[in-house]
Amino acid sequence: MPDKEIICIVDDDADHCDALGFLLDNEGYEVQTYSSANDFLTVDHLRCDCLILDYKMPGINGMELLELLKIKGFTSPIIFLTAHADLDMAIKIFKDGANDLIQKPADSDKLLKAVGDAIEKFKIVHMHITGESGEAAEKLASLTNRERQVIDLVSMGLMNCQVASRLNLSERTVETHRANAYRKLGISNFAQLRKVLLLSGQV
């Protein structure tokens, strides 16, 4: 089983932070939460595959933390959260290297897609694709026709119930096919599925 991607959340709103952590944990990510920028900066040997960062916080705010991380050479994708987005803010955030900006309270589907896309793009840019492409294609070839139908629909962002409706199957059957496909592919979440498909040249 591959290591889980680690999602770090920096948000002084404890309830919102817990809700995001629960959502991401259920999706198969490992979640680390921090109530302030200072807490995040004081962690030694930090591994973070994607940073979800609140824009407005006491002390060091989100933009100030972004600047500090750039100085430290932090290169992982960053997704900003804000309760009051405007055009000037969005322009500055993206100009300074953030990957996405999401309105609070964060929509679950939108956040999961943003995290998955950010991690996927980052890994593809930084990995040596040679060799991994062939391995991804071989793993996909090991799937049954039904397993492949299920993951193709899942990769489009459909929920299990929607896949079941499309394929005229029970939701439990879809869950079984999805679990079997994930096991054969050596993955545990949506972001890893997208990576396998991208490496194989099928998205």
C-alpha positions in Angstrom: 0.0 0.0 0.0 1.5 3.4 -1.0 2.1 6.1 1.6 -0.9 8.3 2.1 -0.5 11.9 0.8 -0.3 14.3 3.8 -2.6 17.3 3.7 -1.7 20.1 6.1 -4.5 22.5 7.2 -3.6 25.9 8.7 -6.8 27.6 10.0 -7.6 29.3 13.3 -11.3 28.2 13.0 -11.2 25.0 14.9 -14.6 23.8 13.8 -13.9 24.4 10.2 -10.5 22.8 10.5 -12.0 19.7 12.1 -14.7 19.4 9.4 -12.1 19.6 6.6 -9.9 17.1 8.4 -12.8 14.6 8.7 -13.6 15.1 5.0 -10.0 14.5 3.8 -9.4 11.6 6.2 -12.5 9.8 4.8 -11.0 10.3 1.3 -7.9 8.5 2.3 -5.5 11.3 3.0 -3.4 11.7 6.2 -4.4 15.1 7.7 -2.3 17.4 10.0 -4.0 20.5 11.4 -2.4 23.7 12.7 -4.3 26.5 14.4 -1.8 29.2 13.4 1.0 30.0 10.9 3.5 29.9 13.8 2.5 26.3 14.7 3.0 25.3 11.1 6.4 26.9 10.9 7.8 25.4 14.1 7.3 21.8 12.9 10.7 20.2 12.1 11.2 18.0 9.0 7.7 18.8 7.8 6.3 16.7 4.9 3.3 18.2 3.3 1.9 17.1 -0.1 -0.7 19.9 -0.1 -1.2 22.9 2.1 -4.7 24.3 2.8 -4.3 27.8 4.2 -6.7 30.2 5.6 -6.2 33.7 4.2 -7.2 35.7 7.3 -5.7 34.6 10.7 -4.4 36.3 13.8 -0.7 36.9 13.9 0.9 35.8 10.7 -1.8 35.8 8.0 -2.1 33.5 5.0 -0.3 35.8 2.6 2.6 36.4 5.0 2.9 32.7 5.6 3.1 32.1 1.8 5.9 34.6 1.5 7.8 33.0 4.4 7.4 29.5 2.8 8.7 30.8 -0.6 11.8 32.0 1.2 12.2 28.5 2.8 11.9 26.9 -0.6 8.5 25.3 0.0 7.2 24.0 -3.3 4.2 21.9 -2.5 0.8 23.1 -3.8 -1.1 25.6 -1.7 -4.9 26.1 -1.7 -6.2 29.3 0.0 -9.5 29.5 1.9 -11.3 32.8 2.5 -14.7 34.0 3.6 -14.5 37.2 1.6 -12.8 36.7 -1.8 -12.4 39.6 -4.3 -10.7 40.0 -7.6 -7.6 41.8 -6.3 -7.1 39.1 -3.6 -7.4 36.3 -6.2 -4.9 38.0 -8.5 -2.4 38.5 -5.7 -2.8 34.9 -4.5 -2.3 33.3 -7.9 0.5 35.7 -8.8 2.4 34.6 -5.6 2.1 30.9 -6.5 -1.0 29.5 -4.9 -2.9 26.8 -6.8 -6.5 27.6 -5.9 -8.8 29.9 -3.9 -11.9 28.5 -2.3 -14.7 30.3 -0.6 -15.4 29.4 3.1 -17.2 27.4 4.2 -15.6 25.1 1.6 -17.8 23.0 -0.6 -16.8 19.4 -0.1 -16.7 18.3 -3.8 -14.9 21.5 -4.9 -12.3 21.1 -2.1 -11.6 17.5 -2.9 -11.2 18.2 -6.6 -8.9 21.1 -5.9 -6.7 19.0 -3.6 -6.6 16.0 -6.0 -5.8 18.2 -9.0 -3.1 20.1 -7.2 -1.3 17.0 -5.9 -1.7 15.3 -9.3 -0.2 18.2 -11.2 2.6 18.7 -8.7 3.7 15.0 -8.8 3.6 14.8 -12.6 5.7 17.8 -12.9 8.3 16.5 -10.4 8.4 12.9 -11.2 10.4 10.9 -13.8 7.6 9.6 -16.0 9.7 7.1 -17.9 9.0 3.6 -16.6 6.1 4.7 -14.5 3.9 5.1 -17.6 4.4 1.5 -18.6 3.8 0.3 -15.0 0.5 2.3 -14.9 -0.6 0.9 -18.2 0.1 -2.7 -17.0 -1.9 -2.1 -13.8 -4.8 -0.8 -15.7 -4.7 -3.7 -18.1 -5.1 -6.1 -15.1 -8.6 -4.7 -14.4 -11.7 -6.5 -15.5 -14.0 -4.7 -17.9 -16.5 -3.8 -15.2 -13.7 -2.6 -12.8 -12.4 -0.4 -15.6 -15.9 1.0 -16.3 -16.3 1.9 -12.7 -13.0 3.7 -12.3 -13.4 5.6 -15.5 -16.7 7.0 -14.1 -15.1 7.6 -10.7 -12.2 9.5 -12.3 -14.8 11.9 -13.9 -15.8 12.8 -10.3 -19.0 10.7 -10.1 -20.0 9.4 -6.7 -20.6 5.7 -6.1 -24.4 6.1 -6.3 -24.1 8.0 -9.6 -21.8 5.3 -11.0 -24.3 2.6 -9.9 -27.1 4.5 -11.8 -25.0 4.8 -14.9 -24.1 1.1 -15.0 -27.4 -0.2 -13.7 -25.7 -1.8 -10.7 -26.3 -1.7 -6.9 -24.2 0.8 -5.0 -22.7 -2.1 -3.0 -21.5 -3.8 -6.2 -19.9 -0.5 -7.4 -18.1 -0.2 -4.0 -16.8 -3.7 -4.4 -15.5 -3.1 -8.0 -14.0 0.2 -6.9 -12.2 -1.4 -4.0 -10.9 -4.3 -6.1 -9.7 -1.8 -8.8 -7.9 0.3 -6.2 -6.2 -2.8 -4.7 -4.9 -3.9 -8.1 -3.7 -0.4 -9.0 -2.0 0.0 -5.6 -3.9 3.2 -4.7 -6.2 4.4 -2.0 -7.8 7.6 -3.1 -9.1 9.7 -6.0 -5.8 11.7 -6.5 -3.8 8.5 -6.9 -6.3 7.2 -9.4 -6.0 10.4 -11.5 -2.2 10.0 -11.4 -2.3 6.4 -12.7 -4.6 7.4 -15.5 -2.5 10.5 -16.4 0.7 8.4 -16.4 -0.9 5.9 -18.7 -1.9 8.7 -21.1 -5.6 8.1 -20.6 -6.7 11.5 -19.3 
